[in-house]
Amino acid sequence: MTSNIVVLFFMGVLSYFAISLSISTCTIKSEITKINTKLENIEKHFGINSFDEEILYEEINRLLCMNKKVRAIRYYKDITGLGIKESKEYIELLEKNMYEKILK
């Protein structure tokens, strides 16, 4: 009889923590959604473009494979907001790494 009460007590405690964790998770997701919305509004207000690095890298590689280095530099500059010099240096580094991988 006492062991049943102990088991029920621990089940109640575990249930309480599970419900609390679920509520906390929902609250965190809600807050993240609010923060993302605010960030998007700030980006729109200041004309900032957020970008997916994987898509950016794939597009630059595609342009480099088509021997369109200047377009790749311009694309990188436009997406990241960096200057021409920094963009050119980055694209040249990617191009060098790309050729090194091919030669290996």
Buried (B, 14 or more C-beta within 10 A) or exposed (E): EEEEEEEEEEEEEEEEEEEEEEEEEEEEEEEEEEEEEEEEEEEEEEEEEEEEEEEBEEBBBEBBEEEBBEBBBBBBBEBBEBEEEBBBEBBEEBBEEBEEEEEE
